[in-house]
């Protein structure tokens, strides 16, 4: 843990008292600079692809740790930070996760999912085979915490859990892309088997498995995935 991390950890209040701090960081950019930066970031994010074909090339653990630290900076309800990231490198653990996930996927494609749902997935090209769960160097299982415990052992309820975890996951995917990595969001249903495999308590809900690594040399993406709604369909100005 860095000295900066230790400093902020030791400053976390354990009571409900409101205390103010001067804003620690402030931007003072011109309008032109803001436009330039936003355009550059848009160009970067246009190159993000969901990938299902992975290389066995390793990824330094420090990269994963840095990206999860970024995810931990996300805003959350009451700043309770109701998330946990179970990071899996072990080949044995990945094999277990693949076996359990594929069992759920076979049930899904064999009748649990409606015909409408299956038809919606057709252009994506998915099926019940998930070799990427073993091939990719890292899996990150993201858990949502309904309750948490402070450093004095007191349990408390978390608020806006789904929203908070969703924002943190977006931070994480973006950070991994910025680091030059590809990802895949995988959500077998149900996912309760992940609590046992990752040794997490029943009060935590697994939200997804994030597959992380480098794309294989022959990796492909579905053409359908490159279609994005135009700005006029996703934005209204009042």
Backbone as CSV, one residue per row, in Angstrom:
resi,resn,N_x,N_y,N_z,CA_x,CA_y,CA_z,C_x,C_y,C_z
1,UNK,0.847,-1.190,0.000,0.000,0.000,0.000,0.884,1.242,0.000
2,UNK,0.576,2.213,-0.861,1.383,3.424,-0.933,1.119,4.311,0.271
3,UNK,2.014,5.285,0.491,1.825,6.232,1.584,0.551,7.046,1.393
4,UNK,0.238,7.364,0.115,-0.982,8.123,-0.158,-2.205,7.300,0.229
5,UNK,-2.210,6.001,-0.142,-3.337,5.136,0.217,-3.491,5.045,1.727
6,UNK,-2.358,4.907,2.435,-2.404,4.816,3.895,-2.966,6.097,4.493
7,UNK,-2.566,7.225,3.920,-3.037,8.518,4.425,-4.547,8.611,4.336
8,UNK,-5.096,8.250,3.162,-6.535,8.375,2.991,-7.286,7.322,3.771
9,UNK,-6.712,6.124,3.926,-7.374,5.097,4.720,-7.476,5.544,6.175
10,UNK,-6.409,6.139,6.689,-6.407,6.540,8.088,-7.317,7.738,8.338
11,UNK,-7.708,8.453,7.268,-8.542,9.639,7.447,-10.028,9.343,7.286
12,UNK,-10.391,8.073,6.994,-11.799,7.745,6.816,-12.529,7.869,8.149
13,UNK,-13.552,8.732,8.248,-14.258,8.879,9.532,-15.107,7.650,9.822
14,UNK,-15.212,7.297,11.085,-16.017,6.153,11.499,-17.371,6.594,12.028
15,UNK,-17.593,7.900,12.141,-18.887,8.385,12.621,-19.635,9.045,11.467
16,UNK,-20.752,9.677,11.773,-21.581,10.293,10.741,-21.422,11.808,10.708
17,UNK,-20.369,12.307,11.291,-20.169,13.757,11.342,-19.757,14.287,9.967
18,UNK,-20.385,15.386,9.546,-20.037,16.025,8.275,-18.852,16.946,8.476
19,UNK,-17.826,16.771,7.667,-16.644,17.629,7.712,-16.330,18.093,6.303
20,UNK,-15.885,19.308,6.185,-15.586,19.880,4.881,-14.092,19.910,4.612
21,UNK,-13.748,19.785,3.344,-12.382,19.965,2.870,-12.430,20.869,1.651
22,UNK,-11.444,21.726,1.477,-11.377,22.482,0.219,-11.225,21.498,-0.939
23,UNK,-11.825,21.809,-2.086,-11.730,20.906,-3.224,-10.255,20.658,-3.536
24,UNK,-9.820,19.406,-3.533,-8.383,19.115,-3.644,-7.816,19.282,-5.038
25,UNK,-8.660,19.142,-6.062,-8.187,19.247,-7.442,-9.184,20.090,-8.227
26,UNK,-8.650,20.980,-9.018,-9.531,21.853,-9.799,-8.963,22.015,-11.208
27,UNK,-9.836,21.864,-12.204,-9.436,22.060,-13.586,-9.705,23.510,-13.986
28,UNK,-8.828,24.034,-14.811,-9.026,25.381,-15.341,-8.636,25.378,-16.815
29,UNK,-9.428,24.690,-17.619,-9.130,24.514,-19.035,-9.974,25.474,-19.877
30,UNK,-9.434,25.865,-20.983,-10.195,26.695,-21.910,-11.265,25.847,-22.582
31,UNK,-12.252,26.511,-23.167,-13.290,25.778,-23.891,-12.686,24.953,-25.024
32,UNK,-11.729,25.520,-25.729,-11.096,24.799,-26.833,-10.375,23.549,-26.341
33,UNK,-9.707,23.660,-25.204,-8.989,22.508,-24.661,-9.966,21.427,-24.210
34,UNK,-11.081,21.826,-23.623,-12.080,20.841,-23.209,-12.660,20.106,-24.416
35,UNK,-12.929,20.845,-25.478,-13.443,20.219,-26.692,-12.421,19.246,-27.265
36,UNK,-11.155,19.667,-27.290,-10.105,18.810,-27.833,-9.968,17.537,-27.021
37,UNK,-9.955,17.652,-25.717,-9.796,16.475,-24.866,-10.984,15.529,-24.992
38,UNK,-12.175,16.076,-25.038,-13.355,15.221,-25.147,-13.373,14.489,-26.488
39,UNK,-12.948,15.160,-27.546,-12.896,14.525,-28.855,-11.839,13.420,-28.871
40,UNK,-10.675,13.678,-28.275,-9.626,12.665,-28.213,-10.088,11.439,-27.435
41,UNK,-10.804,11.672,-26.347,-11.268,10.541,-25.542,-12.345,9.754,-26.292
42,UNK,-13.185,10.456,-27.020,-14.184,9.781,-27.840,-13.509,8.890,-28.879
43,UNK,-12.462,9.402,-29.505,-11.737,8.605,-30.494,-11.115,7.369,-29.846
44,UNK,-10.611,7.505,-28.629,-10.048,6.363,-27.912,-11.124,5.322,-27.619
45,UNK,-12.273,5.775,-27.124,-13.316,4.839,-26.729,-13.996,4.194,-27.929
46,UNK,-13.928,4.825,-29.097,-14.442,4.189,-30.312,-13.684,2.902,-30.628
47,UNK,-12.464,2.790,-30.123,-11.624,1.623,-30.409,-11.821,0.503,-29.389
48,UNK,-12.748,0.699,-28.451,-13.038,-0.357,-27.475,-13.945,-1.386,-28.120
49,UNK,-13.586,-2.651,-28.002,-14.390,-3.738,-28.545,-14.575,-4.823,-27.487
50,UNK,-15.751,-5.397,-27.431,-15.957,-6.602,-26.636,-15.358,-7.777,-27.404
51,UNK,-14.446,-8.486,-26.760,-13.669,-9.533,-27.432,-13.942,-10.884,-26.786
52,UNK,-14.117,-11.914,-27.615,-14.341,-13.279,-27.124,-13.184,-14.220,-27.451
53,UNK,-12.229,-13.749,-28.243,-11.087,-14.584,-28.636,-9.821,-13.982,-28.021
54,UNK,-9.219,-14.720,-27.079,-8.109,-14.162,-26.307,-6.790,-14.877,-26.560
55,UNK,-5.726,-14.103,-26.437,-4.371,-14.633,-26.463,-4.002,-15.117,-25.058
56,UNK,-3.027,-16.009,-24.998,-2.529,-16.458,-23.689,-1.467,-15.503,-23.140
57,UNK,-1.188,-14.432,-23.864,-0.184,-13.458,-23.409,-0.523,-12.964,-22.010
58,UNK,0.464,-12.948,-21.141,0.233,-12.543,-19.758,0.049,-11.030,-19.648
59,UNK,-0.554,-10.619,-18.559,-0.752,-9.204,-18.243,-0.230,-8.975,-16.828
60,UNK,0.651,-7.996,-16.615,1.191,-7.770,-15.274,0.088,-7.525,-14.245
61,UNK,0.265,-8.116,-13.097,-0.717,-7.930,-12.022,-0.872,-6.461,-11.654
62,UNK,0.207,-5.697,-11.748,0.158,-4.278,-11.382,-0.843,-3.513,-12.250
63,UNK,-0.967,-3.910,-13.518,-1.942,-3.262,-14.397,-3.358,-3.482,-13.865
64,UNK,-3.646,-4.727,-13.492,-4.979,-5.052,-12.961,-5.236,-4.279,-11.662
65,UNK,-4.248,-4.256,-10.797,-4.409,-3.549,-9.525,-4.654,-2.060,-9.751
66,UNK,-3.903,-1.454,-10.661,-4.090,-0.029,-10.932,-5.489,0.255,-11.460
67,UNK,-5.967,-0.604,-12.348,-7.298,-0.399,-12.930,-8.399,-0.583,-11.892
68,UNK,-8.215,-1.518,-10.971,-9.212,-1.694,-9.917,-9.170,-0.527,-8.936
69,UNK,-7.988,0.040,-8.702,-7.926,1.249,-7.881,-8.712,2.380,-8.539
70,UNK,-8.652,2.449,-9.874,-9.431,3.453,-10.595,-10.918,3.194,-10.409
71,UNK,-11.332,1.933,-10.518,-12.742,1.582,-10.308,-13.193,1.993,-8.911
72,UNK,-12.289,1.853,-7.945,-12.612,2.213,-6.570,-12.803,3.697,-6.346
73,UNK,-12.471,4.525,-7.334,-12.679,5.971,-7.227,-14.076,6.393,-7.667
74,UNK,-14.875,5.446,-8.139,-16.201,5.778,-8.672,-17.097,6.345,-7.567
75,UNK,-18.017,7.235,-7.936,-18.992,7.715,-6.946,-19.939,6.597,-6.544
76,UNK,-20.443,6.685,-5.314,-21.359,5.650,-4.833,-22.319,6.241,-3.812
77,UNK,-23.423,5.546,-3.596,-24.420,6.003,-2.641,-23.839,6.143,-1.247
78,UNK,-23.900,7.362,-0.685,-23.367,7.671,0.644,-21.868,7.374,0.753
79,UNK,-21.193,7.250,-0.395,-19.772,6.904,-0.452,-19.476,5.595,0.283
80,UNK,-20.422,4.649,0.239,-20.208,3.365,0.908,-19.376,2.403,0.076
81,UNK,-19.209,2.699,-1.222,-18.357,1.875,-2.090,-18.723,0.383,-1.985
82,UNK,-19.959,0.045,-2.374,-20.485,-1.306,-2.116,-20.079,-2.330,-3.167
83,UNK,-18.781,-2.510,-3.339,-18.300,-3.428,-4.365,-17.099,-4.217,-3.865
84,UNK,-16.912,-5.361,-4.480,-15.692,-6.151,-4.253,-15.308,-6.799,-5.580
85,UNK,-14.015,-6.791,-5.880,-13.509,-7.340,-7.130,-12.644,-8.567,-6.814
86,UNK,-13.157,-9.733,-7.161,-12.399,-10.975,-6.961,-11.590,-11.232,-8.229
87,UNK,-10.275,-11.128,-8.118,-9.381,-11.204,-9.274,-8.798,-12.611,-9.355
88,UNK,-8.981,-13.248,-10.495,-8.620,-14.668,-10.628,-7.565,-14.845,-11.706
89,UNK,-6.437,-15.408,-11.290,-5.358,-15.751,-12.205,-5.148,-17.258,-12.270
90,UNK,-5.504,-17.970,-11.223,-5.294,-19.405,-11.103,-5.968,-20.172,-12.238
91,UNK,-5.197,-21.009,-12.918,-5.741,-21.822,-14.012,-6.820,-22.770,-13.492
92,UNK,-6.603,-23.333,-12.307,-7.578,-24.265,-11.738,-8.902,-23.558,-11.453
93,UNK,-8.818,-22.363,-10.879,-10.035,-21.609,-10.569,-10.769,-21.213,-11.846
94,UNK,-10.025,-20.830,-12.871,-10.651,-20.454,-14.141,-11.351,-21.656,-14.780
95,UNK,-10.742,-22.827,-14.667,-11.372,-24.038,-15.195,-12.680,-24.328,-14.467
96,UNK,-12.687,-24.169,-13.142,-13.904,-24.385,-12.365,-14.989,-23.388,-12.760
97,UNK,-14.603,-22.145,-12.942,-15.575,-21.123,-13.319,-16.142,-21.411,-14.700
98,UNK,-15.276,-21.822,-15.635,-15.769,-22.138,-16.974,-16.772,-23.293,-16.925
99,UNK,-16.439,-24.340,-16.187,-17.327,-25.504,-16.112,-18.690,-25.113,-15.543
100,UNK,-18.688,-24.331,-14.470,-19.947,-23.925,-13.841,-20.726,-22.967,-14.731
101,UNK,-20.013,-22.033,-15.381,-20.681,-21.061,-16.253,-21.295,-21.753,-17.467
102,UNK,-20.571,-22.689,-18.059,-21.093,-23.377,-19.235,-22.292,-24.254,-18.890
103,UNK,-22.322,-24.797,-17.704,-23.489,-25.581,-17.282,-24.733,-24.698,-17.245
104,UNK,-24.580,-23.480,-16.693,-25.703,-22.552,-16.663,-26.068,-22.100,-18.079
105,UNK,-25.072,-21.895,-18.921,-25.329,-21.437,-20.280,-26.065,-22.500,-21.102
106,UNK,-25.722,-23.776,-20.898,-26.418,-24.839,-21.626,-27.899,-24.847,-21.264
107,UNK,-28.195,-24.646,-19.997,-29.586,-24.582,-19.560,-30.283,-23.364,-20.171
108,UNK,-29.548,-22.262,-20.222,-30.089,-21.022,-20.788,-30.483,-21.208,-22.250
109,UNK,-29.561,-21.738,-23.049,-29.826,-21.887,-24.477,-30.779,-23.046,-24.778
110,UNK,-30.918,-23.973,-23.839,-31.772,-25.143,-24.065,-33.235,-24.894,-23.732
111,UNK,-33.555,-23.713,-23.211,-34.963,-23.463,-22.929,-35.263,-22.438,-21.862
112,UNK,-34.292,-22.111,-21.013,-34.582,-21.122,-19.975,-34.850,-19.754,-20.590
113,UNK,-34.098,-19.417,-21.641,-34.288,-18.119,-22.298,-35.447,-18.196,-23.284
114,UNK,-36.153,-17.087,-23.428,-37.257,-17.022,-24.389,-36.713,-16.989,-25.816
115,UNK,-37.577,-17.327,-26.766,-37.179,-17.265,-28.177,-36.783,-15.840,-28.564
116,UNK,-37.476,-14.862,-28.008,-37.158,-13.461,-28.315,-35.744,-13.113,-27.865
117,UNK,-35.381,-13.606,-26.678,-34.047,-13.335,-26.143,-32.985,-14.015,-27.019
118,UNK,-33.218,-15.251,-27.371,-32.260,-15.973,-28.214,-32.103,-15.280,-29.569
119,UNK,-33.215,-14.819,-30.137,-33.155,-14.115,-31.413,-32.363,-12.817,-31.291
120,UNK,-32.485,-12.138,-30.144,-31.748,-10.892,-29.939,-30.241,-11.138,-29.881
121,UNK,-29.851,-12.326,-29.410,-28.432,-12.652,-29.305,-27.847,-13.175,-30.608
122,UNK,-28.693,-13.534,-31.554,-28.221,-14.156,-32.797,-27.160,-13.314,-33.516
123,UNK,-27.334,-11.995,-33.682,-26.319,-11.211,-34.397,-24.991,-11.083,-33.647
124,UNK,-25.014,-11.414,-32.356,-23.786,-11.333,-31.559,-22.949,-12.599,-31.713
125,UNK,-23.598,-13.701,-32.046,-22.861,-14.937,-32.289,-22.454,-15.692,-31.043
126,UNK,-23.178,-15.528,-29.934,-22.810,-16.216,-28.701,-23.432,-17.614,-28.653
127,UNK,-22.841,-18.473,-27.831,-23.397,-19.802,-27.583,-22.944,-20.249,-26.202
128,UNK,-23.129,-21.523,-25.890,-22.823,-21.984,-24.537,-21.357,-22.365,-24.338
129,UNK,-20.532,-22.203,-25.343,-19.100,-22.508,-25.221,-18.349,-21.243,-24.815
130,UNK,-17.594,-21.316,-23.709,-16.922,-20.138,-23.158,-15.431,-20.405,-22.911
131,UNK,-14.665,-20.764,-23.941,-13.244,-21.061,-23.733,-12.450,-19.867,-23.229
132,UNK,-12.925,-18.658,-23.513,-12.202,-17.463,-23.063,-12.088,-17.397,-21.543
133,UNK,-12.993,-18.064,-20.839,-12.917,-18.059,-19.373,-11.666,-18.774,-18.863
134,UNK,-11.095,-19.643,-19.677,-9.847,-20.315,-19.311,-8.630,-19.697,-19.988
135,UNK,-8.806,-19.192,-21.207,-7.659,-18.736,-21.991,-7.161,-17.367,-21.533
136,UNK,-8.069,-16.436,-21.275,-7.667,-15.087,-20.885,-6.848,-15.133,-19.590
137,UNK,-5.860,-14.268,-19.454,-4.993,-14.328,-18.271,-5.678,-13.943,-16.967
138,UNK,-6.724,-13.119,-17.044,-7.378,-12.665,-15.817,-8.892,-12.721,-15.964
139,UNK,-9.555,-13.098,-14.880,-10.994,-12.929,-14.730,-11.211,-12.050,-13.506
140,UNK,-12.131,-11.116,-13.621,-12.487,-10.275,-12.476,-13.973,-10.476,-12.218
141,UNK,-14.297,-11.053,-11.077,-15.705,-11.235,-10.702,-16.110,-10.052,-9.839
142,UNK,-17.142,-9.357,-10.274,-17.571,-8.127,-9.601,-18.768,-8.443,-8.718
143,UNK,-18.623,-8.165,-7.437,-19.674,-8.428,-6.451,-20.271,-7.119,-5.954
144,UNK,-21.587,-7.121,-5.752,-22.295,-5.997,-5.147,-22.581,-6.329,-3.691
145,UNK,-22.265,-5.391,-2.818,-22.420,-5.616,-1.379,-23.671,-4.916,-0.863
146,UNK,-24.629,-5.703,-0.424,-25.856,-5.119,0.123,-25.599,-4.478,1.483
147,UNK,-24.676,-5.073,2.233,-24.274,-4.517,3.525,-22.753,-4.502,3.605
148,UNK,-22.229,-3.670,4.478,-20.790,-3.610,4.704,-20.521,-3.545,6.197
149,UNK,-19.263,-3.665,6.556,-18.845,-3.610,7.954,-17.702,-2.615,8.082
150,UNK,-17.798,-1.704,9.032,-16.730,-0.720,9.183,-15.582,-1.303,10.000
151,UNK,-14.555,-0.486,10.226,-13.351,-0.995,10.888,-13.575,-1.320,12.366
152,UNK,-14.707,-0.908,12.908,-15.053,-1.276,14.283,-15.959,-2.501,14.334
153,UNK,-16.212,-3.109,13.169,-17.036,-4.303,13.130,-18.524,-4.036,13.097
154,UNK,-18.903,-2.780,12.891,-20.323,-2.438,12.852,-20.857,-2.631,11.435
155,UNK,-21.972,-3.358,11.322,-22.574,-3.620,10.019,-23.539,-2.497,9.669
156,UNK,-23.553,-2.089,8.396,-24.466,-1.044,7.961,-24.968,-1.347,6.555
157,UNK,-26.117,-0.787,6.240,-26.758,-1.016,4.948,-26.150,-0.099,3.888
158,UNK,-26.032,-0.613,2.661,-25.578,0.192,1.545,-26.770,0.651,0.708
159,UNK,-26.601,1.768,0.017,-27.686,2.375,-0.749,-27.288,2.556,-2.211
160,UNK,-28.266,2.498,-3.096,-28.030,2.626,-4.533,-26.915,1.674,-4.971
161,UNK,-27.037,0.428,-4.542,-25.968,-0.549,-4.767,-25.789,-0.847,-6.256
162,UNK,-26.877,-1.149,-6.957,-26.764,-1.500,-8.375,-26.189,-0.340,-9.187
163,UNK,-26.681,0.862,-8.897,-26.189,2.033,-9.619,-24.697,2.254,-9.352
164,UNK,-24.315,2.128,-8.089,-22.923,2.370,-7.712,-21.982,1.357,-8.348
165,UNK,-22.374,0.085,-8.299,-21.528,-0.965,-8.877,-21.459,-0.819,-10.394
166,UNK,-22.562,-0.405,-11.010,-22.560,-0.187,-12.449,-21.584,0.903,-12.857
167,UNK,-21.560,1.992,-12.094,-20.624,3.079,-12.395,-19.184,2.609,-12.215
168,UNK,-18.911,1.897,-11.125,-17.553,1.400,-10.878,-17.108,0.436,-11.975
169,UNK,-18.028,-0.382,-12.455,-17.700,-1.314,-13.538,-17.357,-0.551,-14.812
170,UNK,-18.094,0.527,-15.086,-17.770,1.366,-16.228,-16.389,1.978,-16.108
171,UNK,-16.051,2.459,-14.914,-14.695,2.967,-14.668,-13.662,1.889,-14.974
172,UNK,-13.920,0.665,-14.501,-12.955,-0.424,-14.653,-12.755,-0.788,-16.118
173,UNK,-13.838,-0.936,-16.855,-13.735,-1.289,-18.273,-12.973,-0.204,-19.034
174,UNK,-13.261,1.049,-18.722,-12.578,2.160,-19.385,-11.096,2.174,-19.037
175,UNK,-10.762,1.939,-17.776,-9.361,1.923,-17.357,-8.590,0.803,-18.042
176,UNK,-9.204,-0.363,-18.134,-8.541,-1.489,-18.793,-8.329,-1.207,-20.278
177,UNK,-9.295,-0.568,-20.907,-9.144,-0.195,-22.319,-8.011,0.821,-22.480
178,UNK,-7.967,1.805,-21.596,-6.907,2.812,-21.641,-5.539,2.164,-21.483
179,UNK,-5.473,1.064,-20.730,-4.213,0.349,-20.515,-3.848,-0.553,-21.685
180,UNK,-4.723,-0.630,-22.697,-4.421,-1.425,-23.876,-4.963,-2.838,-23.851
181,UNK,-5.936,-3.105,-22.970,-6.480,-4.451,-22.826,-7.896,-4.540,-23.368
182,UNK,-8.298,-5.751,-23.688,-9.658,-6.022,-24.131,-10.438,-6.693,-23.010
183,UNK,-11.756,-6.551,-23.067,-12.607,-7.112,-22.020,-13.852,-7.749,-22.626
184,UNK,-14.487,-8.571,-21.812,-15.779,-9.172,-22.147,-16.601,-9.231,-20.871
185,UNK,-17.804,-8.693,-20.909,-18.704,-8.807,-19.763,-19.529,-10.082,-19.936
186,UNK,-19.418,-10.982,-18.961,-20.098,-12.270,-19.031,-20.996,-12.412,-17.814
187,UNK,-22.280,-12.712,-18.071,-23.245,-12.782,-16.968,-24.043,-14.079,-17.033
188,UNK,-23.430,-15.201,-16.657,-24.215,-16.441,-16.576,-25.343,-16.272,-15.564
189,UNK,-26.448,-16.917,-15.828,-27.608,-16.726,-14.957,-28.208,-18.082,-14.594
190,UNK,-28.270,-18.406,-13.283,-27.845,-17.606,-12.131,-26.341,-17.688,-11.897
191,UNK,-25.842,-16.820,-11.011,-24.402,-16.734,-10.770,-24.008,-17.049,-9.327
192,UNK,-24.902,-17.656,-8.585,-24.617,-17.899,-7.169,-23.396,-18.792,-6.956
193,UNK,-23.052,-19.622,-7.955,-21.885,-20.489,-7.821,-20.609,-19.689,-7.614
194,UNK,-20.617,-18.417,-8.025,-19.411,-17.588,-7.901,-19.106,-17.218,-6.452
195,UNK,-20.138,-17.164,-5.605,-19.873,-16.881,-4.183,-18.993,-17.955,-3.573
196,UNK,-19.308,-19.219,-3.872,-18.507,-20.319,-3.327,-17.115,-20.347,-3.952
197,UNK,-17.040,-20.195,-5.271,-15.746,-20.276,-5.942,-14.816,-19.143,-5.549
198,UNK,-15.387,-17.986,-5.221,-14.568,-16.820,-4.860,-14.544,-16.560,-3.359
199,UNK,-15.151,-17.478,-2.587,-15.155,-17.371,-1.126,-15.714,-16.031,-0.652
200,UNK,-16.866,-15.651,-1.220,-17.524,-14.412,-0.834,-18.804,-14.733,-0.069
201,UNK,-19.192,-13.886,0.882,-20.360,-14.167,1.731,-21.661,-14.080,0.944
202,UNK,-22.720,-14.715,1.443,-24.009,-14.714,0.742,-24.648,-13.331,0.659
203,UNK,-24.180,-12.378,1.469,-24.718,-11.012,1.414,-24.228,-10.261,0.184
204,UNK,-23.261,-10.829,-0.540,-22.748,-10.196,-1.741,-23.351,-10.871,-2.975
205,UNK,-23.738,-10.070,-3.946,-24.355,-10.591,-5.166,-23.367,-10.474,-6.330
206,UNK,-23.009,-11.594,-6.972,-22.144,-11.496,-8.148,-22.890,-10.843,-9.298
207,UNK,-22.307,-9.793,-9.855,-22.949,-9.052,-10.934,-22.469,-9.508,-12.302
208,UNK,-21.199,-9.825,-12.423,-20.681,-10.268,-13.719,-19.262,-10.792,-13.572
209,UNK,-18.846,-11.521,-14.605,-17.449,-11.901,-14.761,-16.888,-11.010,-15.870
210,UNK,-15.806,-10.309,-15.564,-15.148,-9.492,-16.565,-13.895,-10.229,-17.028
211,UNK,-13.889,-10.624,-18.299,-12.752,-11.324,-18.890,-11.769,-10.266,-19.376
212,UNK,-10.471,-10.449,-19.051,-9.476,-9.400,-19.340,-8.236,-10.007,-19.976
213,UNK,-7.775,-9.403,-21.045,-6.534,-9.862,-21.661,-6.296,-9.193,-22.994
214,UNK,-5.407,-9.790,-23.776,-5.110,-9.315,-25.126,-5.884,-10.155,-26.143
215,UNK,-6.387,-9.544,-27.213,-7.098,-10.331,-28.222,-6.163,-11.287,-28.948
216,UNK,-6.696,-12.426,-29.347,-5.928,-13.388,-30.134,-5.618,-12.801,-31.506
217,UNK,-4.606,-13.360,-32.165,-4.219,-12.875,-33.495,-5.375,-12.973,-34.484
218,UNK,-6.215,-14.009,-34.327,-7.332,-14.207,-35.253,-8.669,-13.783,-34.636
219,UNK,-8.613,-12.901,-33.665,-9.836,-12.456,-32.998,-10.755,-11.725,-33.975
220,UNK,-12.041,-11.925,-33.798,-13.047,-11.240,-34.607,-14.080,-10.617,-33.676
221,UNK,-14.827,-9.667,-34.207,-15.957,-9.089,-33.478,-17.170,-9.134,-34.395
222,UNK,-18.369,-9.269,-33.855,-19.561,-9.275,-34.700,-19.794,-7.903,-35.324
223,UNK,-20.127,-7.889,-36.597,-20.398,-6.625,-37.285,-21.498,-5.842,-36.571
224,UNK,-22.465,-6.571,-36.053,-23.604,-5.939,-35.360,-23.126,-5.078,-34.194
225,UNK,-22.050,-5.504,-33.523,-21.580,-4.791,-32.339,-20.994,-3.426,-32.672
226,UNK,-20.645,-3.192,-33.926,-20.077,-1.906,-34.317,-21.144,-0.852,-34.563
227,UNK,-22.409,-1.271,-34.614,-23.485,-0.294,-34.776,-23.806,0.336,-33.436
228,UNK,-23.739,1.649,-33.372,-24.101,2.390,-32.167,-25.146,3.434,-32.531
229,UNK,-26.058,3.672,-31.625,-27.093,4.673,-31.873,-26.453,6.044,-32.089
230,UNK,-26.954,6.800,-33.053,-26.413,8.150,-33.270,-26.782,9.075,-32.117
231,UNK,-26.055,10.183,-32.033,-26.242,11.122,-30.929,-27.686,11.573,-30.802
232,UNK,-28.358,11.796,-31.937,-29.733,12.280,-31.899,-30.698,11.328,-31.236
233,UNK,-30.331,10.040,-31.147,-31.207,9.055,-30.513,-30.908,8.846,-29.032
234,UNK,-29.751,9.296,-28.580,-29.389,9.058,-27.188,-29.299,10.335,-26.370
235,UNK,-29.542,11.481,-26.994,-29.458,12.754,-26.275,-30.620,13.662,-26.630
236,UNK,-31.177,14.298,-25.617,-32.174,15.349,-25.792,-31.717,16.550,-24.988
237,UNK,-31.743,17.710,-25.599,-31.356,18.945,-24.896,-32.596,19.756,-24.627
238,UNK,-32.774,20.175,-23.375,-33.903,21.020,-22.983,-33.395,22.420,-22.661
